[in-house]
Amino acid sequence: MHPQAAASGRRRNAAVLALLLAALWFGGCTVTPQALEPPPERDAPNVSTAAETPEEYRGVRVRWGGTIAGVENRADSTLVEVVARPLGRDSRPRGDDRSEGRFLAVIPGFLDPAIYEEGRELTVAGTLDGIEERPVGDYPYHYPRIQATGHHLWPRPVAPPAYPRGWYDPWYDPWWDDPWYRHRHPHRRW
């Protein structure tokens, strides 16, 4: 092989490899919704830590999320009770069975309880402003409270299709849907 042809092949292989690596790099990036920016402080507590020592973390910027447990509209704001869940890289609550506790988010304005309904995923960014005691059943619970500066209601997950894309059924007869074919071949009915 000629030396120039070998060098050209190596350059082409290096270019293809660089494109593949770039595609993997940018394909794996996640985007946090703009309403949740800027990021929380580096030493921001989780929900259980903030509930244990609320005065230590008053005024600290946090980003927490989870599933909505209740919505209470007030005159100028909405109080949302959230069962905290760990957040993923995109700040979406992960759908596992772990919970860090519960927190209250005070969001300015009116939020429709038909949209912000129980079980929906919500991520809230804001500053901690104390503890509020409210009952969960008969148990008095101490909720860390966030004055929200931003929030994001995540879309409901979409159910996967009944048959995966590209699935092939060897017994499917596309001609069976044709009325002319069914009329001329009645023996094909089963």
FENUR-V638019 format. One record per helix or strand of 3 or more residues. SS is the DSSP state (H for helix, E for strand). FROM is the first residue (numbers start at 1). LEN is the number of residues. Records with the same first field share a line. If there is no record, write none. Layout:
SS->FROM-LEN, FROM-LEN
//
This chain:
H->3-25, 34-3, 47-6, 55-3, 174-4, 179-6, 186-3
E->61-13, 77-9, 101-8, 121-16, 139-15
//
